[in-house]
Amino acid sequence: MIERTAWRRPDFALLATVAILLVVGLDMVYSASYVLAHNDPTYGSDTYFLVRQAIWAFVGGLFLLAFQAVDYHVWRKITVPMMAVVLILLVAVLVSRLGHSAYGAQRWLRIGPLPPIEPSEFGKFALVLYYADWLSRRRDQISRFTTGTLPFGITVTLVCALVVVQPDLGSAFVIAATAVCLFFIAGADLGHLLLGLMAGAGALILIILSASYRFQRITAFLDPTKDPLGIGWNTLQAEIALGSGGIFGLGLGASRQKFYYLPNAQTDAIFAVIGEELGLIGTLAIILLFGFLALRGYRIALSASDTYGALLAAGVTSWLVVQALINIAVVTATIPFTGIPLPFVSFGGSSLIVSLMAIGVLLNVSRQIPGTERRAPDEAVRTRPRLVAR
């Protein structure tokens, strides 16, 4: 741990990248939601979605500022209670009266007058904090099956199972992928990891076959034209939006697909609206921004002052980048359809606030990157085999 007086300034390049994504997100949320908010009197204002997204961005920004000023080592003291609370909330979504359903899923908790919260989003953050601490404390045991792979697999399976039954397969996949990235970086046995991935693939196949609509999504992915007005609708409309934009786009606010053709235009499908209005240039800019976020995040991980900070930075970065890649892959029909927000850009309070919290923690890790003379010998970067080139 470094004395607070020796802390550096936060990584402003990372902060600027997130700020640009937020501004783009606010603009595109307003554009994508304008028609819906204007035509539905229950919303009461054309700016209904924009105002709420701006409020959530402000609240998340406050958390970011607070968390970047909090020593990231503090989180080690509360990771277990935090994971316990998240597990309780995930169960409460399914069995309590606070559970709130929408779009055929029960993923939210409604507590009094507060907007619905999505525990699975907080679960992503809690899981990164938990595994960064757990793995950093077990550096000598990670490669063993009984003390590393087995307990890791049990906890990941438990969290993912609670999310899948909501059902929210997309978030479960993000959680599993993030956990696997952390486990690999921490020094997992590659043979055990491969067996775990094979078991996960088998479980995924069973989950898909257990629900007819999931299997239909696979067939729609292979050929959406077989049912263009049914299960293939989302995929085809996203492709039409991206194709209509061409290289330079139709112009900001000029999307035609948001006129009830593109479902969830302001949330899961916002990347398609970006492609239609800002064209290939706009979509490539978003991809480059997330690529730069990955570059800065993993650079922070490589330079962190201890193993815990390195795993924390790598976990936050992997989570946000994996989720962005899945969202973009779904919209571009690279993988079968699943609903998942684009971090910092899609409309949604839980996702936006939690993502900004995570960036705050990542910025604090960047503030404690020391010079080589300040490294603690027992936790030097050289002890992290997969965080540096061999």
C-alpha positions as CSV (number, residue, x, y, z in Angstrom):
1,M,0.0,0.0,0.0
2,I,1.3,3.5,-0.9
3,E,1.0,6.5,1.4
4,R,-1.8,8.7,0.3
5,T,0.5,11.7,0.0
6,A,2.4,9.7,-2.7
7,W,-0.7,9.0,-4.8
8,R,-0.6,10.0,-8.4
9,R,-3.2,11.8,-10.4
10,P,-5.9,9.4,-11.8
11,D,-5.5,8.1,-15.4
12,F,-7.1,11.1,-17.2
13,A,-6.9,9.3,-20.6
14,L,-9.2,6.6,-19.2
15,L,-11.4,9.1,-17.6
16,A,-11.7,11.1,-20.8
17,T,-12.6,7.9,-22.7
18,V,-15.4,7.1,-20.3
19,A,-16.6,10.8,-20.5
20,I,-16.8,10.6,-24.3
21,L,-18.8,7.3,-24.1
22,L,-21.2,9.0,-21.6
23,V,-21.8,12.0,-23.8
24,V,-22.3,9.8,-26.9
25,G,-24.7,7.7,-24.8
26,L,-26.8,10.6,-23.6
27,D,-27.1,11.9,-27.2
28,M,-28.0,8.5,-28.6
29,V,-30.4,7.6,-25.8
30,Y,-32.3,10.8,-26.6
31,S,-32.3,10.1,-30.3
32,A,-33.3,6.5,-30.0
33,S,-36.0,7.0,-27.4
34,Y,-37.6,10.2,-28.7
35,V,-40.3,8.6,-30.8
36,L,-41.4,6.2,-28.0
37,A,-41.4,9.0,-25.3
38,H,-43.2,11.4,-27.7
39,N,-46.0,9.0,-28.7
40,D,-46.7,7.3,-25.3
41,P,-48.5,9.7,-22.9
42,T,-47.4,7.6,-19.9
43,Y,-43.9,9.1,-20.2
44,G,-45.2,12.6,-20.1
45,S,-42.2,14.2,-21.9
46,D,-40.1,13.7,-25.0
47,T,-37.0,13.9,-22.8
48,Y,-38.2,11.2,-20.4
49,F,-35.4,8.8,-21.1
50,L,-32.8,11.5,-21.5
51,V,-33.5,13.1,-18.2
52,R,-33.3,9.8,-16.3
53,Q,-30.1,8.8,-18.0
54,A,-28.6,12.2,-17.2
55,I,-29.6,11.8,-13.5
56,W,-28.1,8.3,-13.4
57,A,-24.9,9.5,-15.1
58,F,-24.7,12.3,-12.4
59,V,-25.2,9.8,-9.6
60,G,-22.8,7.4,-11.1
61,G,-20.3,10.3,-11.6
62,L,-20.5,11.1,-7.9
63,F,-19.7,7.5,-7.0
64,L,-16.8,7.5,-9.5
65,L,-15.3,10.6,-7.8
66,A,-15.8,9.1,-4.4
67,F,-14.4,5.7,-5.3
68,Q,-11.3,7.0,-7.0
69,A,-10.5,8.7,-3.7
70,V,-10.9,5.6,-1.6
71,D,-7.9,3.3,-1.2
72,Y,-8.8,0.2,-3.2
73,H,-7.4,-2.0,-0.4
74,V,-10.5,-1.1,1.7
75,W,-12.6,-3.2,-0.5
76,R,-10.9,-6.4,0.7
77,K,-12.6,-6.0,4.1
78,I,-16.1,-6.1,2.7
79,T,-15.9,-8.4,-0.3
80,V,-17.5,-11.4,1.5
81,P,-20.4,-9.4,3.0
82,M,-20.9,-7.7,-0.3
83,M,-21.1,-11.0,-2.2
84,A,-23.5,-12.3,0.5
85,V,-25.8,-9.3,0.0
86,V,-25.8,-9.7,-3.8
87,L,-26.7,-13.4,-3.5
88,I,-29.6,-12.5,-1.1
89,L,-30.8,-9.8,-3.6
90,L,-30.6,-12.3,-6.5
91,V,-32.7,-14.7,-4.5
92,A,-35.1,-11.9,-3.5
93,V,-35.7,-11.1,-7.2
94,L,-37.1,-14.6,-7.7
95,V,-39.0,-15.3,-4.5
96,S,-40.0,-12.0,-2.8
97,R,-42.8,-9.6,-3.5
98,L,-40.2,-7.0,-4.4
99,G,-39.4,-8.8,-7.6
100,H,-40.4,-6.8,-10.7
101,S,-41.1,-8.4,-14.1
102,A,-40.6,-6.7,-17.5
103,Y,-40.1,-8.0,-21.1
104,G,-40.9,-11.6,-19.9
105,A,-38.1,-11.7,-17.3
106,Q,-37.9,-11.1,-13.6
107,R,-34.6,-9.3,-13.1
108,W,-35.4,-6.3,-11.0
109,L,-36.2,-5.3,-7.4
110,R,-38.7,-2.5,-6.8
111,I,-38.1,-0.9,-3.3
112,G,-40.7,1.7,-2.5
113,P,-40.6,4.8,-4.7
114,L,-37.1,4.1,-5.9
115,P,-36.5,3.1,-9.6
116,P,-36.2,-0.7,-10.1
117,I,-32.6,-2.0,-9.5
118,E,-31.0,-4.9,-11.2
119,P,-29.0,-7.0,-8.8
120,S,-27.2,-8.9,-11.5
121,E,-25.4,-5.6,-12.5
122,F,-24.2,-5.2,-8.9
123,G,-23.3,-8.9,-9.0
124,K,-20.7,-8.2,-11.7
125,F,-19.0,-5.6,-9.6
126,A,-19.2,-7.7,-6.4
127,L,-17.8,-10.7,-8.2
128,V,-14.8,-8.8,-9.5
129,L,-14.0,-7.4,-6.0
130,Y,-14.5,-10.9,-4.4
131,Y,-12.4,-12.8,-6.9
132,A,-9.6,-10.2,-6.9
133,D,-9.3,-10.6,-3.2
134,W,-9.8,-14.4,-3.1
135,L,-7.3,-15.1,-5.9
136,S,-4.7,-12.8,-4.6
137,R,-4.8,-14.5,-1.2
138,R,-4.4,-18.0,-2.8
139,R,-1.6,-17.5,-5.2
140,D,0.1,-20.7,-4.2
141,Q,-3.1,-22.8,-4.2
142,I,-4.8,-21.6,-7.4
143,S,-3.3,-24.3,-9.6
144,R,-4.6,-27.1,-7.4
145,F,-7.9,-28.6,-8.2
146,T,-9.3,-28.9,-4.6
147,T,-8.2,-25.5,-3.3
148,G,-8.4,-23.5,-6.6
149,T,-10.5,-24.8,-9.5
150,L,-13.2,-26.6,-7.4
151,P,-14.2,-23.7,-5.1
152,F,-13.9,-21.2,-8.0
153,G,-16.2,-23.3,-10.1
154,I,-18.8,-23.7,-7.3
155,T,-19.1,-20.0,-6.6
156,V,-19.3,-19.0,-10.3
157,T,-21.9,-21.7,-10.9
158,L,-24.0,-20.5,-8.0
159,V,-24.1,-16.8,-9.1
160,C,-24.6,-17.7,-12.8
161,A,-27.4,-20.1,-11.9
162,L,-29.3,-17.4,-10.0
163,V,-29.0,-15.1,-12.9
164,V,-29.9,-17.7,-15.6
165,V,-33.3,-18.5,-13.9
166,Q,-34.4,-14.9,-14.0
167,P,-33.8,-15.5,-17.0
168,D,-30.8,-13.4,-18.1
169,L,-28.4,-15.6,-20.0
170,G,-26.5,-12.6,-21.4
171,S,-25.5,-11.3,-17.9
172,A,-24.7,-14.8,-16.7
173,F,-22.3,-15.2,-19.7
174,V,-20.6,-11.9,-18.9
175,I,-20.2,-12.9,-15.2
176,A,-18.7,-16.3,-16.2
177,A,-16.4,-14.8,-18.8
178,T,-15.1,-12.2,-16.4
179,A,-14.5,-14.8,-13.7
180,V,-12.6,-17.0,-16.2
181,C,-10.4,-14.1,-17.3
182,L,-9.5,-13.4,-13.7
183,F,-8.8,-17.0,-13.0
184,F,-6.6,-17.4,-16.0
185,I,-4.7,-14.1,-15.2
186,A,-4.2,-15.2,-11.6
187,G,-2.4,-18.4,-12.7
188,A,-4.9,-21.1,-13.0
189,D,-3.9,-24.6,-14.2
190,L,-4.6,-24.6,-17.9
191,G,-5.7,-28.2,-17.9
192,H,-8.2,-27.6,-15.1
193,L,-9.4,-24.4,-16.9
194,L,-9.9,-26.3,-20.1
195,L,-12.0,-28.9,-18.4
196,G,-14.0,-26.2,-16.7
197,L,-14.7,-24.5,-20.0
198,M,-15.8,-27.8,-21.5
199,A,-18.2,-28.3,-18.6
200,G,-19.5,-24.7,-19.0
201,A,-20.0,-25.3,-22.7
202,G,-22.0,-28.4,-21.9
203,A,-24.1,-26.6,-19.4
204,L,-24.8,-23.8,-21.9
205,I,-26.0,-26.3,-24.4
206,L,-28.4,-27.8,-21.8
207,I,-29.7,-24.4,-20.9
208,I,-30.4,-23.5,-24.5
209,L,-32.2,-26.8,-25.1
210,S,-34.2,-26.4,-21.9
211,A,-36.2,-23.4,-23.3
212,S,-37.7,-23.4,-26.7
213,Y,-37.2,-19.6,-27.2
214,R,-33.5,-19.9,-26.7
215,F,-33.2,-22.7,-29.3
216,Q,-35.3,-20.6,-31.6
217,R,-32.8,-17.8,-31.2
218,I,-30.1,-20.1,-32.4
219,T,-32.1,-21.0,-35.5
220,A,-32.9,-17.3,-36.1
221,F,-29.2,-16.5,-35.9
222,L,-28.4,-19.1,-38.5
223,D,-31.2,-17.9,-40.8
224,P,-33.3,-15.0,-39.6
225,T,-35.2,-14.8,-42.9
226,K,-37.1,-18.1,-42.0
227,D,-39.2,-16.2,-39.6
228,P,-38.7,-12.5,-40.4
229,L,-41.8,-11.3,-38.6
230,G,-41.2,-13.5,-35.5
231,I,-38.0,-14.7,-33.9
232,G,-35.8,-13.3,-36.7
233,W,-37.2,-9.8,-36.4
234,N,-34.7,-8.3,-34.0
235,T,-31.7,-9.5,-36.0
236,L,-33.1,-8.4,-39.4
237,Q,-34.0,-4.9,-38.1
238,A,-30.6,-4.4,-36.6
239,E,-29.0,-5.4,-39.9
240,I,-31.3,-3.0,-41.8
241,A,-30.3,-0.2,-39.4
242,L,-26.6,-0.8,-39.8
243,G,-26.9,-1.3,-43.5
244,S,-28.9,1.9,-44.0
245,G,-26.3,4.0,-42.3
246,G,-23.6,3.2,-44.8
247,I,-20.2,4.8,-44.2
248,F,-21.3,8.3,-42.9
249,G,-24.8,7.6,-41.6
250,L,-28.1,9.2,-42.2
251,G,-27.4,12.0,-39.8
252,L,-27.9,12.5,-36.1
253,G,-31.6,12.0,-35.2
254,A,-32.5,10.6,-38.6
255,S,-32.9,7.0,-37.8
256,R,-35.9,5.3,-39.3
257,Q,-35.6,2.0,-37.5
258,K,-36.3,3.6,-34.1
259,F,-39.9,4.2,-35.3
260,Y,-41.0,0.9,-33.7
261,Y,-39.0,-1.3,-36.1
262,L,-36.0,-1.8,-33.8
263,P,-37.1,-3.3,-30.4
264,N,-35.4,-1.7,-27.4
265,A,-33.7,0.9,-29.5
266,Q,-32.5,2.9,-26.5
267,T,-31.2,-0.1,-24.5
268,D,-29.8,-3.3,-26.0
269,A,-30.0,-2.2,-29.7
270,I,-28.5,1.3,-29.3
271,F,-25.4,0.3,-31.3
272,A,-27.7,-0.3,-34.3
273,V,-29.1,3.2,-34.0
274,I,-25.5,4.6,-33.8
275,G,-24.7,2.7,-37.0
276,E,-27.8,4.0,-38.8
277,E,-27.3,7.7,-37.8
278,L,-23.5,7.9,-37.6
279,G,-22.6,5.2,-40.1
280,L,-19.6,2.9,-40.1
281,I,-17.4,5.8,-38.9
282,G,-19.6,6.1,-35.7
283,T,-19.6,2.4,-34.9
284,L,-15.8,2.2,-35.4
285,A,-15.3,5.2,-33.1
286,I,-17.3,3.3,-30.4
287,I,-15.2,0.2,-30.9
288,L,-12.0,2.2,-30.8
289,L,-13.1,3.9,-27.6
290,F,-13.7,0.5,-25.9
291,G,-10.4,-0.7,-27.3
292,F,-8.6,2.2,-25.8
293,L,-10.4,1.6,-22.5
294,A,-9.1,-2.0,-22.6
295,L,-5.6,-0.7,-23.3
296,R,-5.6,1.7,-20.4
297,G,-7.2,-0.8,-18.0
298,Y,-4.8,-3.6,-18.7
299,R,-1.9,-1.2,-18.6
300,I,-3.0,-0.2,-15.1
301,A,-3.2,-3.9,-14.2
302,L,0.3,-4.5,-15.4
303,S,1.7,-1.6,-13.4
304,A,-0.3,-2.0,-10.2
305,S,1.6,-2.0,-6.9
306,D,0.4,-5.4,-5.8
307,T,-1.4,-8.6,-7.0
308,Y,-4.7,-7.6,-5.6
309,G,-4.7,-4.2,-7.5
310,A,-3.6,-6.0,-10.6
311,L,-6.4,-8.5,-10.5
312,L,-8.9,-5.8,-9.6
313,A,-7.9,-3.7,-12.5
314,A,-7.9,-6.7,-14.9
315,G,-11.3,-7.8,-13.6
316,V,-13.0,-4.5,-14.1
317,T,-11.5,-4.0,-17.5
318,S,-12.4,-7.6,-18.7
319,W,-16.0,-7.2,-17.5
320,L,-16.7,-3.9,-19.3
321,V,-14.9,-4.9,-22.5
322,V,-16.5,-8.4,-22.6
323,Q,-19.9,-6.9,-22.1
324,A,-19.3,-4.3,-24.8
325,L,-18.1,-7.0,-27.2
326,I,-21.2,-9.2,-26.6
327,N,-23.5,-6.3,-27.2
328,I,-21.8,-5.3,-30.4
329,A,-21.6,-9.0,-31.6
330,V,-25.4,-9.4,-31.0
331,V,-26.3,-6.3,-32.9
332,T,-24.0,-7.2,-35.8
333,A,-25.4,-10.8,-35.8
334,T,-22.0,-12.3,-35.0
335,I,-23.5,-14.3,-32.1
336,P,-27.1,-15.3,-31.3
337,F,-29.4,-12.7,-29.9
338,T,-29.3,-11.9,-26.1
339,G,-30.3,-8.8,-24.4
340,I,-27.4,-6.9,-22.7
341,P,-26.6,-3.2,-22.5
342,L,-23.7,-1.4,-24.0
343,P,-21.7,0.0,-21.0
344,F,-21.9,3.8,-20.6
345,V,-24.0,4.1,-23.7
346,S,-27.3,2.1,-23.3
347,F,-30.2,3.5,-21.3
348,G,-30.3,1.9,-17.8
349,G,-29.7,3.1,-14.3
350,S,-28.2,0.0,-12.7
351,S,-25.8,-0.7,-15.5
352,L,-24.6,2.9,-15.8
353,I,-24.2,3.5,-12.1
354,V,-22.4,0.2,-11.4
355,S,-20.1,0.7,-14.4
356,L,-19.1,4.2,-13.2
357,M,-18.5,2.8,-9.7
358,A,-16.1,0.2,-11.2
359,I,-14.3,2.9,-13.2
360,G,-13.8,4.8,-9.9
361,V,-12.1,1.8,-8.4
362,L,-10.0,1.3,-11.5
363,L,-8.9,5.0,-11.3
364,N,-7.8,4.5,-7.7
365,V,-5.6,1.6,-8.7
366,S,-4.0,3.9,-11.3
367,R,-3.4,6.5,-8.6
368,Q,-1.3,4.1,-6.6
369,I,1.0,2.9,-9.3
370,P,4.5,3.3,-7.8
371,G,7.9,3.7,-9.1
372,T,10.1,0.5,-9.2
373,E,11.7,1.6,-5.9
374,R,8.4,1.5,-4.1
375,R,7.3,-2.0,-4.9
376,A,6.7,-4.3,-2.0
377,P,9.1,-7.3,-2.4
378,D,6.5,-9.8,-1.3
379,E,4.0,-8.6,-3.8
380,A,6.1,-7.5,-6.8
381,V,4.7,-7.6,-10.2
382,R,7.0,-10.4,-11.1
383,T,4.9,-12.8,-8.9
384,R,2.0,-12.5,-11.3
385,P,3.0,-14.9,-14.1
386,R,0.3,-14.0,-16.6
387,L,0.2,-10.2,-16.1
388,V,3.6,-9.9,-17.8
389,A,5.2,-11.4,-20.8
390,R,7.2,-14.5,-20.1
